[in-house]
């Protein structure tokens, strides 16, 4: 009887442990700094500040489930964003060919998203066609794409010329009915938050309701068995890298709209660490074959709350990377302990 109860507890924690951790951490923040933390604008800002990480983490979840990994997502975000802003600025300028500011902004941002997808496709090609281990192929991308971004910006920053159109994307959104700030202004759910939610829903539906999602799980669980079952393993892996590149491009779009500029050295720096940490915390196995996109979303929120706690408690910012590294190690150890 006790053993049966213990197995049920283990099974519950395996399925919903990330939600238990989120609820406990939320309760701690609510008790410790409730006057600030529970304000609607504070919760809104928590989502907004971690939107880019969450969007990339959705794509990273699919790659890891398929048995791969992508270390280049931060560099891809910087490179694709730099290309998008440079094109935007050129179209807005006198030699832009008569494009309106709105058209120039959307063409530039859309091009950046496509460049991100192209970078993911290149990584996938190196892994599938070149038969280079994912760690090595994407490590080369981490160095290479960042280097190109630095060259395009000459080591500095590229400011966007989108004006009011770009600001409306970064600061606009959907007002929450009946929810107001202390000044009586409506709480706006920014477009970046809605993009994060839409990406999460799309990723979860792809994983659980489509043939590609089932194939991702099969390839990550047992590549040989998947190949004998008639699954095009290479094509499935190629799709996973294309999707994570697309997610990096979308994250770059949200960051450009939010900040109005691209720092070639800092844009997306260590983003891969945050994304992998969120994926592992969310319950996705680093060995592949098992994972949940909704768990990754909760993992992003947990990381955001931990960062917020470190800042408000007076910890120096330099320790945040160390804490994230410890969290990744502990999450992997917990997964090994379950087996």
C-alpha positions as a Markdown table, in Angstrom:
| # | Residue | x | y | z |
|---|---|---|---|---|
| 1 | Unk | 0.0 | 0.0 | 0.0 |
| 2 | Unk | 2.8 | 2.4 | 1.0 |
| 3 | Unk | 4.7 | 1.5 | -2.1 |
| 4 | Unk | 1.7 | 2.1 | -4.3 |
| 5 | Unk | 1.1 | 5.5 | -2.7 |
| 6 | Unk | 4.8 | 6.4 | -3.1 |
| 7 | Unk | 4.6 | 5.5 | -6.8 |
| 8 | Unk | 1.5 | 7.7 | -7.2 |
| 9 | Unk | 3.4 | 10.6 | -5.6 |
| 10 | Unk | 6.4 | 10.1 | -7.8 |
| 11 | Unk | 4.1 | 9.9 | -10.9 |
| 12 | Unk | 2.3 | 13.1 | -9.8 |
| 13 | Unk | 5.5 | 15.0 | -9.3 |
| 14 | Unk | 6.9 | 13.8 | -12.6 |
| 15 | Unk | 3.8 | 15.1 | -14.4 |
| 16 | Unk | 3.1 | 18.2 | -12.4 |
| 17 | Unk | 6.2 | 18.9 | -10.3 |
| 18 | Unk | 7.0 | 22.1 | -12.3 |
| 19 | Unk | 3.5 | 23.4 | -11.4 |
| 20 | Unk | 4.1 | 22.6 | -7.7 |
| 21 | Unk | 7.4 | 24.4 | -7.8 |
| 22 | Unk | 5.8 | 27.4 | -9.6 |
| 23 | Unk | 3.0 | 27.6 | -7.0 |
| 24 | Unk | 5.4 | 27.4 | -4.1 |
| 25 | Unk | 7.7 | 30.1 | -5.6 |
| 26 | Unk | 4.8 | 32.3 | -6.4 |
| 27 | Unk | 3.5 | 32.0 | -2.8 |
| 28 | Unk | 7.0 | 32.9 | -1.4 |
| 29 | Unk | 7.1 | 36.0 | -3.6 |
| 30 | Unk | 3.6 | 36.9 | -2.6 |
| 31 | Unk | 4.4 | 36.7 | 1.1 |
| 32 | Unk | 7.9 | 38.2 | 0.9 |
| 33 | Unk | 7.2 | 41.2 | -1.4 |
| 34 | Unk | 3.4 | 41.0 | -2.0 |
| 35 | Unk | 2.9 | 44.8 | -2.2 |
| 36 | Unk | 5.1 | 45.0 | -5.3 |
| 37 | Unk | 4.9 | 41.4 | -6.7 |
| 38 | Unk | 1.1 | 41.1 | -6.8 |
| 39 | Unk | 0.5 | 44.3 | -8.7 |
| 40 | Unk | -1.0 | 43.6 | -12.1 |
| 41 | Unk | 1.7 | 45.7 | -13.8 |
| 42 | Unk | 4.5 | 43.7 | -12.0 |
| 43 | Unk | 3.1 | 40.4 | -13.2 |
| 44 | Unk | 2.7 | 41.9 | -16.7 |
| 45 | Unk | 6.3 | 43.0 | -16.7 |
| 46 | Unk | 7.5 | 39.6 | -15.5 |
| 47 | Unk | 6.0 | 38.1 | -18.7 |
| 48 | Unk | 7.2 | 40.9 | -20.9 |
| 49 | Unk | 10.8 | 40.8 | -19.8 |
| 50 | Unk | 10.9 | 37.0 | -20.3 |
| 51 | Unk | 8.9 | 36.9 | -23.6 |
| 52 | Unk | 12.0 | 36.5 | -25.8 |
| 53 | Unk | 13.4 | 33.7 | -23.7 |
| 54 | Unk | 10.1 | 31.9 | -23.7 |
| 55 | Unk | 9.7 | 32.1 | -27.4 |
| 56 | Unk | 13.1 | 30.6 | -28.0 |
| 57 | Unk | 12.6 | 28.0 | -25.3 |
| 58 | Unk | 9.5 | 26.7 | -27.2 |
| 59 | Unk | 11.7 | 25.9 | -30.2 |
| 60 | Unk | 14.5 | 24.6 | -28.0 |
| 61 | Unk | 12.0 | 22.1 | -26.4 |
| 62 | Unk | 11.2 | 20.6 | -29.8 |
| 63 | Unk | 14.9 | 20.3 | -30.7 |
| 64 | Unk | 15.8 | 18.6 | -27.4 |
| 65 | Unk | 12.8 | 16.2 | -27.6 |
| 66 | Unk | 14.1 | 15.1 | -31.0 |
| 67 | Unk | 17.5 | 14.3 | -29.4 |
| 68 | Unk | 19.4 | 17.5 | -30.4 |
| 69 | Unk | 20.4 | 20.8 | -29.0 |
| 70 | Unk | 21.0 | 24.3 | -30.3 |
| 71 | Unk | 23.7 | 26.5 | -28.7 |
| 72 | Unk | 23.5 | 29.2 | -31.3 |
| 73 | Unk | 20.0 | 30.7 | -30.6 |
| 74 | Unk | 21.4 | 33.8 | -28.9 |
| 75 | Unk | 23.7 | 34.5 | -31.8 |
| 76 | Unk | 21.0 | 33.8 | -34.3 |
| 77 | Unk | 18.8 | 36.3 | -32.5 |
| 78 | Unk | 21.5 | 39.0 | -32.7 |
| 79 | Unk | 22.4 | 38.3 | -36.4 |
| 80 | Unk | 18.8 | 38.1 | -37.6 |
| 81 | Unk | 17.8 | 41.2 | -35.7 |
| 82 | Unk | 20.8 | 43.1 | -37.1 |
| 83 | Unk | 19.9 | 42.2 | -40.6 |
| 84 | Unk | 16.2 | 43.2 | -40.0 |
| 85 | Unk | 17.1 | 46.6 | -38.5 |
| 86 | Unk | 19.6 | 47.4 | -41.3 |
| 87 | Unk | 17.0 | 46.6 | -43.9 |
| 88 | Unk | 14.4 | 48.6 | -42.0 |
| 89 | Unk | 16.7 | 51.6 | -41.8 |
| 90 | Unk | 17.6 | 51.4 | -45.5 |
| 91 | Unk | 13.9 | 51.3 | -46.5 |
| 92 | Unk | 13.0 | 54.2 | -44.3 |
| 93 | Unk | 15.9 | 56.3 | -45.7 |
| 94 | Unk | 15.9 | 58.4 | -48.8 |
| 95 | Unk | 17.1 | 55.5 | -51.0 |
| 96 | Unk | 14.3 | 53.2 | -49.7 |
| 97 | Unk | 12.3 | 53.3 | -52.9 |
| 98 | Unk | 9.3 | 55.1 | -51.5 |
| 99 | Unk | 8.2 | 52.6 | -48.8 |
| 100 | Unk | 6.0 | 54.0 | -46.1 |
| 101 | Unk | 7.3 | 53.7 | -42.5 |
| 102 | Unk | 4.8 | 51.0 | -41.7 |
| 103 | Unk | 5.8 | 48.9 | -44.7 |
| 104 | Unk | 9.5 | 49.4 | -44.0 |
| 105 | Unk | 9.1 | 48.3 | -40.4 |
| 106 | Unk | 7.2 | 45.1 | -41.3 |
| 107 | Unk | 9.4 | 44.2 | -44.2 |
| 108 | Unk | 12.5 | 44.7 | -42.0 |
| 109 | Unk | 11.2 | 42.7 | -39.1 |
| 110 | Unk | 9.7 | 40.0 | -41.3 |
| 111 | Unk | 13.1 | 39.6 | -43.1 |
| 112 | Unk | 14.8 | 39.2 | -39.7 |
| 113 | Unk | 12.4 | 36.4 | -38.8 |
| 114 | Unk | 13.1 | 34.6 | -42.1 |
| 115 | Unk | 16.9 | 35.0 | -41.6 |
| 116 | Unk | 16.5 | 33.3 | -38.2 |
| 117 | Unk | 14.6 | 30.4 | -39.9 |
| 118 | Unk | 17.4 | 30.2 | -42.5 |
| 119 | Unk | 20.1 | 30.1 | -39.8 |
| 120 | Unk | 18.1 | 27.2 | -38.1 |
| 121 | Unk | 17.9 | 25.4 | -41.5 |
| 122 | Unk | 21.7 | 25.8 | -41.9 |
| 123 | Unk | 22.3 | 24.3 | -38.5 |
| 124 | Unk | 20.0 | 21.5 | -39.3 |
| 125 | Unk | 21.7 | 20.9 | -42.6 |
| 126 | Unk | 25.1 | 20.6 | -40.8 |
| 127 | Unk | 23.6 | 18.1 | -38.4 |
| 128 | Unk | 21.6 | 16.0 | -40.8 |
| 129 | Unk | 23.6 | 16.2 | -44.1 |
| 130 | Unk | 27.0 | 17.0 | -42.7 |
| 131 | Unk | 26.5 | 14.5 | -39.9 |
| 132 | Unk | 28.2 | 16.9 | -37.5 |
| 133 | Unk | 27.2 | 16.4 | -33.8 |
| 134 | Unk | 24.6 | 19.0 | -32.8 |
| 135 | Unk | 26.8 | 20.4 | -30.0 |
| 136 | Unk | 29.7 | 21.1 | -32.5 |
| 137 | Unk | 27.5 | 22.3 | -35.3 |
| 138 | Unk | 25.6 | 24.8 | -33.2 |
| 139 | Unk | 28.7 | 25.8 | -31.2 |
| 140 | Unk | 30.2 | 26.9 | -34.6 |
| 141 | Unk | 26.9 | 28.8 | -35.2 |
| 142 | Unk | 27.2 | 30.5 | -31.8 |
| 143 | Unk | 30.6 | 31.9 | -32.7 |
| 144 | Unk | 29.9 | 32.4 | -36.4 |
| 145 | Unk | 26.6 | 34.2 | -36.3 |
| 146 | Unk | 27.7 | 36.5 | -33.4 |
| 147 | Unk | 30.8 | 37.4 | -35.4 |
| 148 | Unk | 28.7 | 38.4 | -38.4 |
| 149 | Unk | 26.4 | 40.4 | -36.3 |
| 150 | Unk | 29.4 | 42.2 | -34.8 |
| 151 | Unk | 30.8 | 42.9 | -38.3 |
| 152 | Unk | 27.4 | 44.3 | -39.5 |
| 153 | Unk | 27.3 | 46.6 | -36.6 |
| 154 | Unk | 31.0 | 47.3 | -36.5 |
| 155 | Unk | 31.1 | 46.1 | -33.0 |
| 156 | Unk | 28.5 | 48.6 | -31.8 |
| 157 | Unk | 24.8 | 49.2 | -31.8 |
| 158 | Unk | 22.3 | 49.6 | -34.6 |
| 159 | Unk | 19.4 | 51.9 | -33.8 |
| 160 | Unk | 16.1 | 51.3 | -35.6 |
| 161 | Unk | 14.5 | 54.1 | -37.5 |
| 162 | Unk | 10.9 | 52.8 | -37.2 |
| 163 | Unk | 9.7 | 55.8 | -35.2 |
| 164 | Unk | 6.1 | 55.7 | -34.0 |
| 165 | Unk | 5.3 | 52.5 | -35.9 |
| 166 | Unk | 8.0 | 50.5 | -34.1 |
| 167 | Unk | 7.1 | 52.1 | -30.7 |
| 168 | Unk | 3.4 | 51.1 | -31.3 |
| 169 | Unk | 4.5 | 47.5 | -31.8 |
| 170 | Unk | 6.7 | 47.5 | -28.7 |
| 171 | Unk | 4.4 | 49.4 | -26.4 |
| 172 | Unk | 1.0 | 48.5 | -27.8 |
| 173 | Unk | -1.2 | 45.6 | -27.1 |
| 174 | Unk | -4.6 | 44.6 | -25.8 |
| 175 | Unk | -6.1 | 46.3 | -22.6 |
| 176 | Unk | -7.3 | 44.0 | -19.9 |
| 177 | Unk | -10.9 | 44.9 | -19.1 |
| 178 | Unk | -11.5 | 45.9 | -15.5 |
| 179 | Unk | -7.8 | 45.8 | -14.6 |
| 180 | Unk | -6.1 | 49.2 | -13.9 |
| 181 | Unk | -2.9 | 50.6 | -12.5 |
| 182 | Unk | -2.7 | 52.7 | -9.3 |
| 183 | Unk | -3.0 | 55.8 | -11.6 |
| 184 | Unk | -6.3 | 54.5 | -13.1 |
| 185 | Unk | -4.8 | 53.5 | -16.5 |
| 186 | Unk | -5.8 | 50.2 | -18.1 |
| 187 | Unk | -3.2 | 47.4 | -18.0 |
| 188 | Unk | -2.0 | 46.7 | -21.5 |
| 189 | Unk | -1.0 | 43.1 | -22.4 |
| 190 | Unk | 1.9 | 43.9 | -24.8 |
| 191 | Unk | 2.1 | 42.2 | -28.2 |
| 192 | Unk | 5.3 | 40.4 | -27.1 |
| 193 | Unk | 3.4 | 38.7 | -24.4 |
| 194 | Unk | 0.6 | 37.6 | -26.8 |
| 195 | Unk | 3.3 | 36.4 | -29.2 |
| 196 | Unk | 4.8 | 34.3 | -26.4 |
| 197 | Unk | 1.4 | 32.8 | -25.5 |
| 198 | Unk | 0.6 | 32.1 | -29.2 |
| 199 | Unk | 4.0 | 30.5 | -29.7 |
| 200 | Unk | 3.5 | 28.3 | -26.6 |
| 201 | Unk | 0.1 | 27.2 | -27.7 |
| 202 | Unk | 1.2 | 26.5 | -31.3 |
| 203 | Unk | 4.2 | 24.5 | -30.0 |
| 204 | Unk | 2.2 | 22.4 | -27.6 |
| 205 | Unk | -0.4 | 21.6 | -30.3 |
| 206 | Unk | 2.3 | 20.7 | -32.8 |
| 207 | Unk | 3.9 | 18.4 | -30.3 |
| 208 | Unk | 0.7 | 16.7 | -29.0 |
| 209 | Unk | -1.7 | 16.8 | -32.0 |
| 210 | Unk | 0.4 | 16.5 | -35.2 |
| 211 | Unk | 2.3 | 13.8 | -37.0 |
| 212 | Unk | 5.5 | 15.9 | -36.8 |
| 213 | Unk | 5.2 | 16.1 | -33.1 |
| 214 | Unk | 4.8 | 12.3 | -32.7 |
| 215 | Unk | 7.8 | 11.8 | -35.0 |
| 216 | Unk | 9.9 | 14.2 | -32.9 |
| 217 | Unk | 9.2 | 12.1 | -29.8 |
| 218 | Unk | 9.9 | 8.9 | -31.7 |
| 219 | Unk | 13.2 | 10.1 | -33.1 |
| 220 | Unk | 14.3 | 11.4 | -29.7 |
| 221 | Unk | 13.3 | 8.1 | -27.9 |
| 222 | Unk | 15.0 | 5.7 | -30.3 |
| 223 | Unk | 16.4 | 6.9 | -33.6 |
| 224 | Unk | 17.0 | 3.4 | -34.9 |
| 225 | Unk | 13.5 | 2.2 | -34.2 |
| 226 | Unk | 12.1 | 5.4 | -35.7 |
| 227 | Unk | 14.0 | 4.8 | -38.9 |
| 228 | Unk | 12.8 | 1.2 | -39.1 |
| 229 | Unk | 9.3 | 2.4 | -38.6 |
| 230 | Unk | 9.5 | 4.4 | -41.8 |
| 231 | Unk | 10.1 | 7.9 | -40.2 |
| 232 | Unk | 12.3 | 10.2 | -42.2 |
| 233 | Unk | 14.6 | 10.9 | -39.3 |
| 234 | Unk | 16.7 | 13.5 | -41.1 |
| 235 | Unk | 13.7 | 15.5 | -42.3 |
| 236 | Unk | 12.2 | 15.5 | -38.7 |
| 237 | Unk | 15.5 | 16.8 | -37.2 |
| 238 | Unk | 15.8 | 19.4 | -40.0 |
| 239 | Unk | 12.3 | 20.7 | -39.2 |
| 240 | Unk | 13.2 | 20.9 | -35.5 |
| 241 | Unk | 16.2 | 23.2 | -36.2 |
| 242 | Unk | 14.2 | 25.3 | -38.7 |
| 243 | Unk | 11.5 | 25.8 | -36.0 |
| 244 | Unk | 14.0 | 26.9 | -33.3 |
| 245 | Unk | 15.6 | 29.3 | -35.8 |
| 246 | Unk | 12.2 | 30.7 | -36.6 |
| 247 | Unk | 11.5 | 31.1 | -32.9 |
| 248 | Unk | 14.9 | 33.0 | -32.5 |
| 249 | Unk | 13.8 | 35.3 | -35.3 |
| 250 | Unk | 10.4 | 36.0 | -33.7 |
| 251 | Unk | 12.2 | 36.6 | -30.3 |
| 252 | Unk | 14.4 | 39.1 | -32.1 |
| 253 | Unk | 11.3 | 40.9 | -33.5 |
| 254 | Unk | 9.9 | 41.3 | -30.0 |
| 255 | Unk | 13.2 | 42.6 | -28.6 |
| 256 | Unk | 13.7 | 45.1 | -31.4 |
| 257 | Unk | 10.2 | 46.5 | -30.9 |
| 258 | Unk | 10.8 | 46.7 | -27.2 |
| 259 | Unk | 14.2 | 48.2 | -27.2 |
| 260 | Unk | 14.4 | 50.0 | -30.6 |
| 261 | Unk | 18.0 | 49.0 | -31.1 |
| 262 | Unk | 20.3 | 46.0 | -31.6 |
| 263 | Unk | 23.5 | 45.7 | -29.5 |
| 264 | Unk | 25.7 | 43.3 | -31.5 |
| 265 | Unk | 27.7 | 42.2 | -28.5 |
| 266 | Unk | 24.9 | 41.9 | -25.9 |
| 267 | Unk | 21.7 | 41.1 | -27.9 |
| 268 | Unk | 20.8 | 37.5 | -27.0 |
| 269 | Unk | 23.9 | 36.9 | -25.0 |
| 270 | Unk | 23.6 | 33.7 | -22.9 |
| 271 | Unk | 20.0 | 33.3 | -24.2 |
| 272 | Unk | 20.8 | 29.6 | -24.9 |
| 273 | Unk | 21.5 | 29.1 | -21.2 |
| 274 | Unk | 18.2 | 30.6 | -20.2 |
| 275 | Unk | 16.3 | 28.6 | -22.8 |
| 276 | Unk | 17.9 | 25.3 | -21.9 |
| 277 | Unk | 17.4 | 26.0 | -18.2 |
| 278 | Unk | 13.6 | 26.7 | -18.8 |
| 279 | Unk | 13.3 | 23.5 | -20.9 |
| 280 | Unk | 15.0 | 21.3 | -18.3 |
| 281 | Unk | 13.0 | 22.8 | -15.4 |
| 282 | Unk | 9.8 | 22.3 | -17.4 |
| 283 | Unk | 10.4 | 18.5 | -17.4 |
| 284 | Unk | 11.9 | 17.9 | -20.8 |
| 285 | Unk | 14.5 | 15.1 | -20.8 |
| 286 | Unk | 17.9 | 16.1 | -22.1 |
| 287 | Unk | 18.2 | 12.6 | -23.5 |
| 288 | Unk | 15.3 | 13.3 | -25.8 |
| 289 | Unk | 12.0 | 11.5 | -26.4 |
| 290 | Unk | 10.0 | 13.2 | -23.6 |
| 291 | Unk | 8.9 | 16.7 | -22.9 |
| 292 | Unk | 6.1 | 19.3 | -22.7 |
| 293 | Unk | 6.0 | 22.8 | -24.2 |
| 294 | Unk | 3.6 | 24.0 | -21.4 |
| 295 | Unk | 6.1 | 22.9 | -18.9 |
| 296 | Unk | 8.8 | 25.0 | -20.6 |
| 297 | Unk | 6.5 | 28.0 | -20.4 |
| 298 | Unk | 6.1 | 27.4 | -16.6 |
| 299 | Unk | 9.9 | 27.0 | -16.4 |
| 300 | Unk | 10.4 | 30.4 | -18.0 |
| 301 | Unk | 8.2 | 32.0 | -15.4 |
| 302 | Unk | 10.1 | 30.2 | -12.6 |
| 303 | Unk | 13.4 | 31.5 | -13.9 |
| 304 | Unk | 11.9 | 35.0 | -14.2 |
| 305 | Unk | 10.7 | 34.9 | -10.6 |
| 306 | Unk | 14.1 | 33.6 | -9.4 |
| 307 | Unk | 15.9 | 36.5 | -11.2 |
| 308 | Unk | 13.5 | 38.9 | -9.7 |
| 309 | Unk | 14.1 | 37.5 | -6.2 |
| 310 | Unk | 17.9 | 37.7 | -6.7 |
| 311 | Unk | 17.6 | 41.4 | -7.7 |
| 312 | Unk | 15.2 | 42.5 | -4.9 |
| 313 | Unk | 17.3 | 40.6 | -2.3 |
| 314 | Unk | 20.4 | 42.6 | -3.2 |
| 315 | Unk | 22.4 | 39.8 | -5.0 |
| 316 | Unk | 24.9 | 41.1 | -7.5 |
| 317 | Unk | 23.9 | 40.5 | -11.1 |
| 318 | Unk | 27.0 | 38.5 | -11.7 |
| 319 | Unk | 25.7 | 35.6 | -9.6 |
| 320 | Unk | 22.6 | 35.1 | -11.7 |
| 321 | Unk | 24.4 | 32.9 | -14.2 |
| 322 | Unk | 25.8 | 30.7 | -11.4 |
| 323 | Unk | 22.3 | 30.2 | -10.0 |
| 324 | Unk | 21.0 | 29.2 | -13.4 |
| 325 | Unk | 23.8 | 26.7 | -13.9 |
| 326 | Unk | 23.0 | 25.1 | -10.5 |
| 327 | Unk | 19.4 | 24.9 | -11.4 |
| 328 | Unk | 20.2 | 23.1 | -14.7 |
| 329 | Unk | 22.4 | 20.6 | -12.9 |
| 330 | Unk | 19.8 | 19.9 | -10.2 |
| 331 | Unk | 17.0 | 19.5 | -12.8 |
| 332 | Unk | 19.1 | 16.9 | -14.7 |
| 333 | Unk | 19.9 | 15.1 | -11.5 |
| 334 | Unk | 16.2 | 14.9 | -10.6 |
| 335 | Unk | 15.5 | 13.4 | -14.0 |
| 336 | Unk | 18.3 | 10.8 | -13.5 |
| 337 | Unk | 16.9 | 10.0 | -10.1 |
| 338 | Unk | 13.4 | 9.3 | -11.5 |
| 339 | Unk | 14.9 | 6.6 | -13.8 |
